[in-house]
Amino acid sequence: MSTHADQPTLGGGHELLYVILSEPTGQEPDAISPRLGDHLRFLAQLSSDGVLVMSGPPETSEGFNTSSGLYVLRAE
């Protein structure tokens, strides 16, 4: 397995990261509720492994959850 030192860089100490935006596909926003615990445990494991840099649900300008997900990852 490679280390962070093996990852491609942009130079000047910058690290190459990937941004993923996940949007629901027609299901009700509450459809994830039964799987939310598994989802959060998976994200916690990615964070422990150094893969997940940050994540969260984007909000509207009024402060409402969009039911989307935003993830910033280190990947090979």
N, C-alpha and C positions, 0 to 999 in steps of 0.2 A: 504494500500500500504506500502511496506517495505521502509526503508530508507537505505542510503549507509552504515550505521552502522550495518544493518542486513545482509549485503551481505557476502558471504563466503570470507575469506581471506587466504592468504598463510602464514601468520605470519610475524612478523618483520615489520609490516606496509605495506606489499604488498597487493595489491588489485587484485582480479581475474577479468580479462578482456577477451573479445572474439574478435578475429580477423576474419573478413570476406573478402574474395576476390571474387569480382563479375566480370565475364567475359561475353562479348557479345556472343550470340548464333546464329551466322550466319547473323545477320542483319548488314546493313551498319552502320558505326560509327555515321553518321548523323541522324540515325533513332530516337535517343533520343532527338534531338533538339526540337521538338514540346512539349515535356514533361519536358524539363530541368528546367523550372521555378518551376513546381510542385515538382520535385525531390529536388531542392535546398531548397524550403520552408519546405519540410518534414524533411530534414537533419537539418535545423535551429531549427525546433521544437524539434527534438530529442536532440539536443545540449542544448536547453533551459530547457528541462526536466531532464538533467543530464545523459542521456543515451548514447549519442554520445560523445566519448572522442576526436576522430579525424577522419578525412576522407580525401580522395582525389584521383585523378586519378594517378596511377603510370606512370612514364615516362620510355622510353627506355634509354639506355646509351647515345644515340644521342640527348636526350631531347624531343623526340616526345611523345605525349599522346598515351597510349596503348588502349584507349577506355574501359579499365577495371576500377573497383572501389575498393578501399581499405577502410574498415571501422573498427574502434576499438570501441567496445560497452561494456557498463556495462549491465549485464542481470541477471535475477534470474534463 
